[in-house]
Amino acid sequence: MFIYNVTTQITWKIAEEWLKWMKDEHIPEITATGCFESGRILRLLEVDETEGPTYAVQYAAASKADYNRYISLYAGEMRKKALDKWGDQSIAFRSLMELVH
């Protein structure tokens, strides 16, 4: 199993609306690509929240090929949608992890 992790810090101004959008629109749209089996949202604790909360959104892919398919076919469009909607109200970094145990 591979976990595609997107860690995002958002401003307090959009925090509630962003979380709703993630739950109701963005995660369902990404999982609907068929590249991931599930998506979940985690809130980072014990971090500086002066500017706003930080969340890790994790998508589970059964194979590296599924993840690669998402990156090549869908990632650009999904990133653009988020950028168009939230602009400089959020900052994200992405990582790929493999479940070992």
N, C-alpha and C positions, 0 to 999 in steps of 0.2 A: 504494500500500500504506500502511496505517495501523498504527502500533504503539501498543498500549495497554500502558503501563508501570506496574507496581506495585512501588514501592520499599519494602521492609520491613526494619526492624531488629528482630531478635528477641533474646531473652535467651539466654545460654549454656545455661541450664537446659533449654530446649526445642529447642536448635539441631538436634540430630541427628533428633529425632522430627518436627520441623517440616519439615525438608528431605525426609524420606521421605514425609510426608503430601502435600507439594506434588507430588512426582514421581509417586506412586502413585494419589493421589485427586483433589486439587484441580485441577491442570492438565488431566488427562484429562476431568474433569467440565465444566470451562469450555470446552474445545475441542469436547466432545460437543454443546454447544448449537448448533453449526454456524455460529456467528458469527465464529470465528477459524480460520485454517488451521493454526496451530501455536502452541506455547508453549515458552519456554526460560527457564532460570534462569541468571543471572549473579551472581557474587559481587563486590561492590565492594571494591576494593583501596585502600590508602593512606588509609583512614578510621579513625577512633577506634573500636576494638572493645572498649573497656573493658566496656561493658554487654552486648555480643554482636555477632555478625556482621550485615552488611547485605547484602541480596540485591535484585536487580532482576529481576522476572519480566516477560517481554515476550511479548505475544500479538499475532500478526499477523492483521490483518483486510484482506480484499481491497478493501473499500470503507468509506466513512464510514457508509453505511447499515447495514452489518453491525455496526459498532461501536455505532451508535445503538440498534440492535435489542437488542444485549446489555445496554446500559445500561438501557433501558426494561423489558425482560422478565426479566433474570436477575441483574443486578448486586446489587440489594438482598438477594436470597436468598443469594448467594455471600458477600457481605460479612458477613451475619449468621452464616453457618456458621463462618467464620473467627473471628469475634469470640466466638461461643459456645464454640469449641474452645480458643482461646488466650488469651482475655481480655486482661488488661493485660501479657501476656508479649511482645506485639508491637505495633509502631506502623508504620502505612503511609501513604504518600501516592501519589496516582495522577496520571498525566499521559497525554496523547494526543499522538503525534507522527506526522508524515507523512513518508514516505520521499521524499526529493527526488532523490537520485542513487544 
